[in-house]
């Protein structure tokens, strides 16, 4: 429900009628109950929250060009955008969900579901679209179901102005103020529900309401599986109406904890701009104008509106008393505040602000803090989400290594290189190496030995199980959590590279009995060994590419094929060199 905090224009009414009005409003939202409903209080025109998800609608900028880059968002004509942010996203990310030509009329969210009402051509008629946020467990990012266009629900059977929208379980509830054909007639309201999952087959079910004049605005929110509202009593004081244990209860709201608080301690509902529940406890959001604050630092006076900015105060309701929680300056830009914590995570709220070009800015508000935490910029998904972006990079490099090995490591390519160097190809074929490439098991053992120095060094710092430090980088979806294992693999690759380039074999290859030779036999030049070491960085990150060894006639890996080298048994390499020395020795492919 839209909450802006403007003073409510209420006529004097008796206590019974005041309570009855709020009860009718609450009944209008009592579709089958669920554990969460969240309209964020604040000043953003349309925003909603539910169980670790934020949804908000902003004015969207048009397609980028020289004019729009210089224009402000408010002056752009790019329509409206629905954005989404999840509490457990791998990085502070805002996701563009959908675009609308015109501003939606209402929004509601529960958990991972969001429903929007968009205006139809006929006044008072609406389209209803439903979407569901789902998570890709591999990379940790969220996407929207159904893919492509959102699910379109049946339009309401009556026309009117939307007064309240809510999601409860699978049911969407809608409260409309019907059009009046005669201005002299009293206002009439219609409430109905529709299942969100049934799509086009779903139909609206009307829930009759008494013909009462519903006082507005009333701050509605969910509480412990039920519903509650903050409104005004006949004497102008704020009251909290709650629906628990199948009955309604109403209590006056006051400041402080004294049970005998007088009228001076009663809350003025005109300052209440929103309410929500956090861990089942009602939270009231108030705006305190600058003229009602104490002078700051002796500058100005109590009636000077320039003495200080407006303040936003949050307090928990306990036994009718408002217990202070947070007190901070009202943001200059459009904002909302509401519950924002995933199931099982630390309980907290979030202050959402809209920055330049509609970009979201979030500030966490834990229960232990009186002010929001530092600003966290929300960026579109991409390289900013560095916890998983290494996966496509390693994948692309792996494919490139395999293709390069197949193309440039083929016999035809090697023959052409030898021919270009003036070496007779027919002669070059005479003295090929007979030693096969080392088996995968021996290669893995040599690599493990090279990893030991880095493994021991990192283990002395982080402790824990050593096996946890041997997690292959290509199989890690959370790069930040895999830093220790990345250091181990990086250090192992560096140790192996120094030994391979300087001595022809690393410590691990020496202990296992392996050597690096030229692809056609004989010693490999330091330059070729360096190329092989650089290419082997991909195989260290993604050992799966080493399966190419099983397809090569001589058992060479992709790094060897690309660099014109081979990793063979040292004894077989010595035998090859001896046989070559007994021949004409005219060709040793380097």
Secondary structure, DSSP 8 states (H G I E B T S, - for coil): --------------HHHHHHHHHHHHHHT-SS--S---B-EES-SSEEE-SSEEEEEEE---S--HHHHHS-GGG--S-EEEEEEETT-SSSB-EEEEEESS--SEEEEETTEEEEEEE-SSTT-EEEEEEEEEE-TTT--EEEESSSS-EEE---SS-EEEEEEEEETTEEEEEEEE--SSTTS---EEEEEEESSSGGG---EE---------S--EEEEETTEEEEEEE-TTSBEEEEEEETTEEEEEE-EESS-TT--GGGB-BGGGEEEEEEETTEEEEEEEE-GGGS--BTTBS-TT-TTSS--EEEEEEEETTEEEEEEEEE--SS-EEEEE---TTS--EEEEEEE-GGG-EEEEEEETT-SS----EE-B-SSTT-TTTTHHHHHHHHHHHHHHHHHHHTSHHHHHHHHHHTT--HHHHTTT-----B--HHHHHHHHHHHHHHHHHHHHHHH-S-GGGGG--GGG-S-TTTTHHHHHHHHHHHHHHHHHHHHHSS-HHHHHHTEEEEETTSSB--HHHHHHHHHHHHHHHH-GGGGGGGGTSTT---HHHHHHTEEEEEHHHHHHHHHHHHHS-------
